[in-house]
């Protein structure tokens, strides 16, 4: 009688990874996550394809998968034709997650979800899509998923509200390209726009409900009275006209500058040329990518004290936190940050330290890769699937 081997299947060193993204969030919140992960996985020898993204948005491996009957590409046969070993889908209530769950079940491969944490408030289209997804396929996705990677504590809380178990959710922040964003850079953008002296920078869309008027009022009460500070808004939006009128009424038009949002290659230098980055918010409906990039550049951050920003900005560690919508608090915060160059230098050093400890893409990809290989190994072992955290190990 032949001897039966009790060895577990060996996980291949290289696997096929499908990244299924929600096109809306690829352009918006955390939009560099899937492309950066793809680059890291390709550098480790894995075969990677992106689905749901515009052509070229997600890097892909140069070789095509070999399937029965020849060579296939996702361009011709889609996700099924690619035959991934594991599927990573973004946003648990998105159509991307639904597609990932359907294909994972059909191919009998594990599904990992990346939860970016849409805010409770937001664009009506966002709210509609979340509500539809939660009702139409939320339970189906939950039953299929192997585990969830939440990009911050707010995203983790959202995943729990959507029905995922806390033990099956791992918080793993997005990374930053620490070679592109680094201390010591400079920019000629301030010179081109006639900006002199120290810069209080705000980057992003000029939209209502972002407390931008609070920032302007606080600036006018503090360093806006001086000749050696400028408030720079790098971005456009529907609120620009009203904000410019407010600046004129306050008599600080010469100290406030309006420039277009810098291109990717310009942003590190602008951050390096600035003195402080300001991020105002009333709630967790706020993008944090610019904060991580600023910290990587050694630029201190002053931000509204909301959970999503509090998680990033150590108060008096790499910047300061101010009470949302409170002009007096923001006034005191700007005055305190502007009056102490030595503290700003310390905050900048600590910011870079945090970035190197927490936001290095290679380290983040290492953790993510371990989770993918664990999921793939569990599928090879034939462990039960269909419920998050089934008898498989569920820790990243």
C-alpha positions as a Python dict, from the first residue, in 0.01 Angstrom:
ca = {
    (1, 'X'): (0, 0, 0),
    (2, 'X'): (156, 335, -96),
    (3, 'X'): (263, 562, 186),
    (4, 'X'): (49, 872, 230),
    (5, 'X'): (241, 1195, 267),
    (6, 'X'): (133, 1427, 552),
    (7, 'X'): (330, 1727, 421),
    (8, 'X'): (141, 2047, 359),
    (9, 'X'): (139, 2193, 8),
    (10, 'X'): (427, 2429, -51),
    (11, 'X'): (332, 2788, -126),
    (12, 'X'): (500, 2904, -450),
    (13, 'X'): (752, 3184, -414),
    (14, 'X'): (580, 3367, -697),
    (15, 'X'): (203, 3396, -729),
    (16, 'X'): (-44, 3569, -962),
    (17, 'X'): (-213, 3867, -797),
    (18, 'X'): (-520, 4048, -932),
    (19, 'X'): (-585, 4401, -803),
    (20, 'X'): (-950, 4496, -858),
    (21, 'X'): (-1006, 4864, -793),
    (22, 'X'): (-1294, 5104, -766),
    (23, 'X'): (-1216, 5366, -1036),
    (24, 'X'): (-1368, 5647, -825),
    (25, 'X'): (-1141, 5591, -525),
    (26, 'X'): (-843, 5522, -749),
    (27, 'X'): (-868, 5887, -853),
    (28, 'X'): (-955, 6018, -510),
    (29, 'X'): (-880, 5900, -155),
    (30, 'X'): (-572, 5680, -125),
    (31, 'X'): (-547, 5656, -503),
    (32, 'X'): (-178, 5562, -509),
    (33, 'X'): (-224, 5248, -301),
    (34, 'X'): (-291, 4990, -572),
    (35, 'X'): (-24, 5124, -813),
    (36, 'X'): (239, 5132, -538),
    (37, 'X'): (153, 4780, -421),
    (38, 'X'): (171, 4655, -778),
    (39, 'X'): (523, 4797, -819),
    (40, 'X'): (636, 4633, -496),
    (41, 'X'): (485, 4295, -580),
    (42, 'X'): (635, 4296, -929),
    (43, 'X'): (977, 4371, -781),
    (44, 'X'): (936, 4058, -567),
    (45, 'X'): (877, 3840, -872),
    (46, 'X'): (497, 3812, -856),
    (47, 'X'): (278, 3845, -1164),
    (48, 'X'): (38, 4137, -1118),
    (49, 'X'): (-258, 4268, -1314),
    (50, 'X'): (-493, 4556, -1237),
    (51, 'X'): (-864, 4552, -1322),
    (52, 'X'): (-1111, 4841, -1314),
    (53, 'X'): (-843, 5108, -1361),
    (54, 'X'): (-771, 5323, -1666),
    (55, 'X'): (-498, 5175, -1892),
    (56, 'X'): (-155, 5234, -1745),
    (57, 'X'): (-281, 5344, -1401),
    (58, 'X'): (-161, 5023, -1233),
    (59, 'X'): (179, 4877, -1327),
    (60, 'X'): (164, 4526, -1465),
    (61, 'X'): (406, 4240, -1510),
    (62, 'X'): (554, 4209, -1856),
    (63, 'X'): (487, 3837, -1888),
    (64, 'X'): (140, 3696, -1950),
    (65, 'X'): (1, 3399, -1758),
    (66, 'X'): (16, 3054, -1913),
    (67, 'X'): (-321, 2883, -1915),
    (68, 'X'): (-445, 2565, -2066),
    (69, 'X'): (-440, 2608, -2440),
    (70, 'X'): (-184, 2886, -2461),
    (71, 'X'): (-100, 3233, -2336),
    (72, 'X'): (-373, 3472, -2223),
    (73, 'X'): (-389, 3834, -2114),
    (74, 'X'): (-653, 4008, -1907),
    (75, 'X'): (-708, 4240, -2201),
    (76, 'X'): (-867, 3955, -2393),
    (77, 'X'): (-1013, 3729, -2127),
    (78, 'X'): (-1057, 3950, -1823),
    (79, 'X'): (-1009, 3847, -1464),
    (80, 'X'): (-1109, 3487, -1529),
    (81, 'X'): (-859, 3460, -1811),
    (82, 'X'): (-578, 3591, -1592),
    (83, 'X'): (-643, 3304, -1347),
    (84, 'X'): (-503, 3471, -1034),
    (85, 'X'): (-392, 3282, -726),
    (86, 'X'): (-534, 3555, -504),
    (87, 'X'): (-763, 3854, -561),
    (88, 'X'): (-728, 4188, -384),
    (89, 'X'): (-1036, 4413, -414),
    (90, 'X'): (-1086, 4768, -292),
    (91, 'X'): (-1381, 4900, -86),
    (92, 'X'): (-1604, 4630, 60),
    (93, 'X'): (-1927, 4792, -61),
    (94, 'X'): (-1801, 4880, -409),
    (95, 'X'): (-1873, 4705, -741),
    (96, 'X'): (-1503, 4614, -740),
    (97, 'X'): (-1554, 4406, -425),
    (98, 'X'): (-1861, 4240, -576),
    (99, 'X'): (-1666, 4149, -890),
    (100, 'X'): (-1373, 4026, -683),
    (101, 'X'): (-1602, 3808, -471),
    (102, 'X'): (-1775, 3655, -774),
    (103, 'X'): (-1447, 3572, -945),
    (104, 'X'): (-1289, 3442, -624),
    (105, 'X'): (-1573, 3196, -580),
    (106, 'X'): (-1568, 3084, -942),
    (107, 'X'): (-1190, 3035, -943),
    (108, 'X'): (-1176, 2897, -587),
    (109, 'X'): (-910, 3146, -483),
    (110, 'X'): (-896, 3369, -173),
    (111, 'X'): (-1024, 3727, -167),
    (112, 'X'): (-860, 4002, 39),
    (113, 'X'): (-1035, 4335, 80),
    (114, 'X'): (-870, 4674, 119),
    (115, 'X'): (-1093, 4915, 310),
    (116, 'X'): (-1008, 5281, 258),
    (117, 'X'): (-1279, 5410, 489),
    (118, 'X'): (-1523, 5631, 305),
    (119, 'X'): (-1656, 5899, 537),
    (120, 'X'): (-2007, 5898, 675),
    (121, 'X'): (-2061, 6219, 483),
    (122, 'X'): (-1936, 6298, 137),
    (123, 'X'): (-2038, 6338, -223),
    (124, 'X'): (-2395, 6216, -289),
    (125, 'X'): (-2265, 5967, -546),
    (126, 'X'): (-2034, 5817, -282),
    (127, 'X'): (-2318, 5781, -33),
    (128, 'X'): (-2547, 5627, -294),
    (129, 'X'): (-2286, 5372, -402),
    (130, 'X'): (-2208, 5277, -43),
    (131, 'X'): (-2575, 5231, 43),
    (132, 'X'): (-2642, 5028, -270),
    (133, 'X'): (-2342, 4805, -220),
    (134, 'X'): (-2419, 4749, 146),
    (135, 'X'): (-2770, 4633, 66),
    (136, 'X'): (-2714, 4445, -258),
    (137, 'X'): (-2390, 4254, -211),
    (138, 'X'): (-2241, 4344, 128),
    (139, 'X'): (-2323, 4010, 292),
    (140, 'X'): (-2205, 3818, -15),
    (141, 'X'): (-1866, 3993, -7),
    (142, 'X'): (-1832, 3936, 370),
    (143, 'X'): (-1895, 3563, 332),
    (144, 'X'): (-1635, 3539, 58),
    (145, 'X'): (-1350, 3749, 201),
    (146, 'X'): (-1050, 3588, 364),
    (147, 'X'): (-963, 3904, 558),
    (148, 'X'): (-969, 4284, 546),
    (149, 'X'): (-681, 4529, 536),
    (150, 'X'): (-795, 4867, 671),
    (151, 'X'): (-586, 5170, 580),
    (152, 'X'): (-645, 5346, 911),
    (153, 'X'): (-847, 5318, 1234),
    (154, 'X'): (-1143, 5498, 1077),
    (155, 'X'): (-1150, 5243, 795),
    (156, 'X'): (-1126, 4963, 1051),
    (157, 'X'): (-1427, 5099, 1236),
    (158, 'X'): (-1620, 5117, 910),
    (159, 'X'): (-1536, 4756, 829),
    (160, 'X'): (-1671, 4651, 1169),
    (161, 'X'): (-1991, 4845, 1106),
    (162, 'X'): (-2025, 4660, 777),
    (163, 'X'): (-2022, 4330, 966),
    (164, 'X'): (-1659, 4215, 953),
    (165, 'X'): (-1516, 4070, 1271),
    (166, 'X'): (-1255, 4278, 1452),
    (167, 'X'): (-1018, 3979, 1465),
    (168, 'X'): (-1019, 3959, 1086),
    (169, 'X'): (-929, 4324, 1027),
    (170, 'X'): (-570, 4446, 1022),
    (171, 'X'): (-480, 4814, 1010),
    (172, 'X'): (-196, 4870, 766),
    (173, 'X'): (-144, 5234, 661),
    (174, 'X'): (-69, 5340, 305),
    (175, 'X'): (290, 5418, 224),
    (176, 'X'): (486, 5705, 78),
    (177, 'X'): (770, 5700, -174),
    (178, 'X'): (1043, 5808, 66),
    (179, 'X'): (1292, 5873, -212),
    (180, 'X'): (1054, 6106, -396),
    (181, 'X'): (934, 6276, -78),
    (182, 'X'): (1233, 6360, 139),
    (183, 'X'): (1379, 6652, 335),
    (184, 'X'): (1604, 6914, 179),
    (185, 'X'): (1413, 6974, -145),
    (186, 'X'): (1329, 7317, -283),
    (187, 'X'): (1106, 7469, -550),
    (188, 'X'): (1096, 7773, -775),
    (189, 'X'): (713, 7783, -759),
    (190, 'X'): (713, 8042, -477),
    (191, 'X'): (948, 8267, -678),
    (192, 'X'): (735, 8228, -990),
    (193, 'X'): (428, 8346, -799),
    (194, 'X'): (600, 8626, -610),
    (195, 'X'): (579, 8446, -276),
    (196, 'X'): (843, 8548, -24),
    (197, 'X'): (925, 8459, 332),
    (198, 'X'): (784, 8170, 534),
    (199, 'X'): (496, 7972, 386),
    (200, 'X'): (186, 7833, 553),
    (201, 'X'): (73, 7587, 285),
    (202, 'X'): (-266, 7432, 220),
    (203, 'X'): (-291, 7174, -63),
    (204, 'X'): (-617, 7044, -208),
    (205, 'X'): (-955, 7130, -353),
    (206, 'X'): (-1113, 7456, -237),
    (207, 'X'): (-1453, 7327, -131),
    (208, 'X'): (-1719, 7438, 113),
    (209, 'X'): (-1736, 7263, 446),
    (210, 'X'): (-1358, 7234, 485),
    (211, 'X'): (-1307, 7513, 743),
    (212, 'X'): (-1093, 7709, 498),
    (213, 'X'): (-1249, 8031, 620),
    (214, 'X'): (-1136, 7938, 972),
    (215, 'X'): (-779, 7903, 846),
    (216, 'X'): (-795, 8242, 672),
    (217, 'X'): (-939, 8417, 979),
    (218, 'X'): (-675, 8263, 1207),
    (219, 'X'): (-397, 8358, 965),
    (220, 'X'): (-526, 8718, 951),
    (221, 'X'): (-519, 8740, 1332),
    (222, 'X'): (-162, 8613, 1357),
    (223, 'X'): (123, 8603, 1105),
    (224, 'X'): (-97, 8750, 833),
    (225, 'X'): (-20, 9086, 991),
    (226, 'X'): (350, 9040, 919),
    (227, 'X'): (550, 9083, 600),
    (228, 'X'): (753, 8763, 636),
    (229, 'X'): (469, 8505, 617),
    (230, 'X'): (240, 8400, 330),
    (231, 'X'): (-63, 8174, 322),
    (232, 'X'): (-56, 7969, 1),
    (233, 'X'): (-356, 7777, -133),
    (234, 'X'): (-240, 7518, -386),
    (235, 'X'): (-557, 7401, -555),
    (236, 'X'): (-877, 7514, -720),
    (237, 'X'): (-1245, 7464, -648),
    (238, 'X'): (-1591, 7610, -620),
    (239, 'X'): (-1520, 7796, -293),
    (240, 'X'): (-1229, 7997, -431),
    (241, 'X'): (-1432, 8306, -518),
    (242, 'X'): (-1592, 8332, -175),
    (243, 'X'): (-1261, 8273, 1),
    (244, 'X'): (-1089, 8543, -205),
    (245, 'X'): (-1364, 8785, -110),
    (246, 'X'): (-1305, 8699, 258),
    (247, 'X'): (-932, 8762, 217),
    (248, 'X'): (-1001, 9102, 62),
    (249, 'X'): (-1241, 9199, 342),
    (250, 'X'): (-977, 9110, 600),
    (251, 'X'): (-717, 9322, 419),
    (252, 'X'): (-461, 9042, 376),
    (253, 'X'): (-473, 9006, -2),
    (254, 'X'): (-99, 9074, -32),
    (255, 'X'): (-21, 8791, 209),
    (256, 'X'): (-245, 8520, 55),
    (257, 'X'): (-154, 8348, -272),
    (258, 'X'): (-356, 8120, -498),
    (259, 'X'): (-177, 7871, -722),
    (260, 'X'): (-283, 7562, -916),
    (261, 'X'): (-237, 7226, -754),
    (262, 'X'): (125, 7129, -825),
    (263, 'X'): (208, 6838, -1051),
    (264, 'X'): (342, 6521, -893),
    (265, 'X'): (700, 6613, -974),
    (266, 'X'): (653, 6964, -829),
    (267, 'X'): (486, 6871, -502),
    (268, 'X'): (792, 6744, -307),
    (269, 'X'): (981, 7066, -379),
    (270, 'X'): (685, 7283, -275),
    (271, 'X'): (655, 7091, 50),
    (272, 'X'): (1028, 7134, 105),
    (273, 'X'): (1005, 7509, 41),
    (274, 'X'): (721, 7555, 291),
    (275, 'X'): (736, 7619, 665),
    (276, 'X'): (410, 7459, 781),
    (277, 'X'): (134, 7251, 621),
    (278, 'X'): (-223, 7324, 733),
    (279, 'X'): (-502, 7064, 706),
    (280, 'X'): (-845, 7182, 816),
    (281, 'X'): (-1139, 6945, 853),
    (282, 'X'): (-1467, 6922, 1039),
    (283, 'X'): (-1483, 6543, 1047),
    (284, 'X'): (-1318, 6234, 901),
    (285, 'X'): (-1412, 6333, 547),
    (286, 'X'): (-1052, 6435, 486),
    (287, 'X'): (-771, 6302, 272),
    (288, 'X'): (-452, 6217, 461),
    (289, 'X'): (-211, 6145, 176),
    (290, 'X'): (-75, 6501, 179),
    (291, 'X'): (-5, 6473, 553),
    (292, 'X'): (202, 6158, 506),
    (293, 'X'): (394, 6317, 220),
    (294, 'X'): (460, 6630, 427),
    (295, 'X'): (594, 6426, 717),
    (296, 'X'): (822, 6239, 477),
    (297, 'X'): (959, 6576, 361),
    (298, 'X'): (1019, 6686, 719),
    (299, 'X'): (745, 6951, 700),
    (300, 'X'): (556, 7008, 1027),
    (301, 'X'): (178, 6973, 1007),
    (302, 'X'): (-91, 7171, 1189),
    (303, 'X'): (-423, 6994, 1157),
    (304, 'X'): (-777, 6973, 1286),
    (305, 'X'): (-813, 6740, 1581),
    (306, 'X'): (-1032, 6473, 1417),
    (307, 'X'): (-961, 6098, 1454),
    (308, 'X'): (-824, 6045, 1103),
    (309, 'X'): (-570, 6329, 1139),
    (310, 'X'): (-499, 6265, 1507),
    (311, 'X'): (-377, 5919, 1407),
    (312, 'X'): (-106, 6079, 1192),
    (313, 'X'): (-10, 6402, 1365),
    (314, 'X'): (153, 6369, 1707),
    (315, 'X'): (58, 6682, 1900),
    (316, 'X'): (383, 6867, 1970),
    (317, 'X'): (562, 6569, 1816),
    (318, 'X'): (548, 6639, 1443),
    (319, 'X'): (312, 6937, 1456),
    (320, 'X'): (6, 7063, 1642),
    (321, 'X'): (-365, 6984, 1654),
    (322, 'X'): (-641, 7247, 1667),
    (323, 'X'): (-1009, 7220, 1753),
    (324, 'X'): (-1216, 7188, 1434),
    (325, 'X'): (-1414, 7499, 1330),
    (326, 'X'): (-1273, 7695, 1626),
    (327, 'X'): (-1108, 8019, 1510),
    (328, 'X'): (-960, 8087, 1854),
    (329, 'X'): (-799, 7743, 1868),
    (330, 'X'): (-658, 7776, 1517),
    (331, 'X'): (-532, 8124, 1597),
    (332, 'X'): (-344, 7995, 1902),
    (333, 'X'): (-211, 7700, 1703),
    (334, 'X'): (-71, 7913, 1419),
    (335, 'X'): (76, 8161, 1665),
    (336, 'X'): (244, 7885, 1864),
    (337, 'X'): (385, 7710, 1556),
    (338, 'X'): (507, 8032, 1398),
    (339, 'X'): (682, 8161, 1709),
    (340, 'X'): (923, 7873, 1764),
    (341, 'X'): (1169, 7779, 1486),
    (342, 'X'): (1341, 7529, 1715),
    (343, 'X'): (1015, 7341, 1775),
    (344, 'X'): (944, 7337, 1402),
    (345, 'X'): (1287, 7189, 1340),
    (346, 'X'): (1221, 6919, 1600),
    (347, 'X'): (879, 6848, 1452),
    (348, 'X'): (1030, 6812, 1107),
    (349, 'X'): (1285, 6558, 1224),
    (350, 'X'): (1020, 6361, 1408),
    (351, 'X'): (793, 6368, 1101),
    (352, 'X'): (1059, 6209, 883),
    (353, 'X'): (1125, 5954, 1155),
    (354, 'X'): (756, 5861, 1163),
    (355, 'X'): (751, 5831, 784),
    (356, 'X'): (1050, 5598, 784),
    (357, 'X'): (901, 5386, 1063),
    (358, 'X'): (544, 5365, 935),
    (359, 'X'): (513, 5467, 570),
    (360, 'X'): (796, 5292, 382),
    (361, 'X'): (635, 5101, 95),
    (362, 'X'): (878, 4806, 111),
    (363, 'X'): (785, 4740, 474),
    (364, 'X'): (415, 4776, 406),
    (365, 'X'): (440, 4547, 104),
    (366, 'X'): (624, 4289, 316),
    (367, 'X'): (327, 4268, 554),
    (368, 'X'): (76, 4264, 270),
    (369, 'X'): (273, 3995, 87),
    (370, 'X'): (275, 3775, 398),
    (371, 'X'): (-102, 3801, 410),
    (372, 'X'): (-135, 3709, 42),
    (373, 'X'): (92, 3408, 77),
    (374, 'X'): (-95, 3298, 389),
    (375, 'X'): (-425, 3322, 205),
    (376, 'X'): (-287, 3130, -93),
    (377, 'X'): (-141, 2860, 133),
    (378, 'X'): (-477, 2818, 304),
    (379, 'X'): (-648, 2774, -32),
    (380, 'X'): (-393, 2506, -130),
    (381, 'X'): (-457, 2325, 196),
    (382, 'X'): (-827, 2319, 118),
    (383, 'X'): (-930, 2497, 437),
    (384, 'X'): (-1296, 2603, 456),
    (385, 'X'): (-1373, 2923, 275),
    (386, 'X'): (-1673, 3147, 252),
    (387, 'X'): (-1655, 3319, 590),
    (388, 'X'): (-1398, 3573, 697),
    (389, 'X'): (-1167, 3418, 952),
    (390, 'X'): (-1278, 3061, 892),
    (391, 'X'): (-1046, 2799, 1035),
    (392, 'X'): (-756, 2956, 850),
    (393, 'X'): (-507, 3175, 1037),
    (394, 'X'): (-640, 3528, 1021),
    (395, 'X'): (-360, 3756, 1128),
    (396, 'X'): (-143, 3964, 901),
}
